[in-house]
């Protein structure tokens, strides 16, 4: 498949990012073959000494060498290497050799030298940076030493740094790209359990999820906030963060639907984020229609919109769509971070839950930091979320008073 083929051009590291079962191991094994084999069984290939590095020695041997998609399974009989267990080594008919290493022991890579390296599941290595630093020193043989890295993405420094290098190329595939070679029951089960979650985006879609340094929300915290069912809610709000301009090149219009249970004192309240209905609208009327449609879809109690940029024009546009819509305007006095911090605190206290399918909103949340938004453009979805939770939780809690006890 396309993601299993080495990119053209001058590169030093090829990173194959993929979901579980996307065919990464097969791609790595075939790449090793392409490096060590010549046109006929005993002819020399491009590489003569290869490093094969797994998270553990056991995984390097059982997955990368002897696995169903490993080197032995992929090699034709007349080119199949000999396994020399005592030396943890493969030897091909043409004299090329490969040695197996564990990422748990970076010091074992002091001394060896290679003209090719295959590293598997780099993002899982416990001593990832230390081990990869040793690999870099080992890649010093031949005219053009190269590395192939096959991994399910995780937000770890060693992988992020590698992907940012100019000498790195990457290919990508989801689990479902290799559906023809996977059990139908497996595909149905993982789709049922993980579709629409950040874990699913990482483990199935093979997407590298980034948490910016100093982020107000983390991937782990948002995974913990996920729920599969929503109880009956006391109040539902649609919050809108309109773009400053109204044309195709404008920022998106943030539209977030949230509801809350507000029985008893505020410490017992619980909010549920129900939908991210954000749209890239070509005109103000288009986003207003989307916001009103979300209000009707959820039978919401009120539509709240920030009016710093549009003033009364925002309400006028909404009322063109529905003159009777329950509407309240809000004005930002504090900056985005100052408004977002008390909302982030609600998450830390376990007071907010998310339904599935909010991954784009959650990605943006993990880029909202104490120093501002670390992503590109405007944090339109986060702004709408913040307004919704202020309206549902923070504002009412500030005005809440415990009922007085009647004297006997």
Secondary structure, 3 states (H helix, E strand, C coil): CHHHCCCCCCCCEEEEEECCCCCHHHHHHHHHHHHHECCCCCCECCCCEEEEEECCHHHHHHHHHCCCCCHHHHCCHHHCCEEEHHHCEEECCCCCEEEEEECCCHHHHCCCCECEEEEECHHHCCCHHHHHHHHHHHECCCCCCEEEEEECCCCCHHHHHHHHCCCEEEEEECHHHHHHHCCHHHHHHHHHHHCCCHHHHHHCCCCCCCCCCCECCCHHHHHHCECCCCCCCCEEEEEEECCCCCCCCCCCEEEEEEEEECCCCHHHCEEEEEEECCECCCCHHHHHHHHHHHHHHCCCCEEEEECCCCCHHHHHHHHHHCCCCCEEEECCCCCHHHHHHHHHHHHHCCCEEECCCCHHHHHHHCCEECCEECCCCCCHHHHHHHHHHHHHHHHHHHCCCCCCCCCC
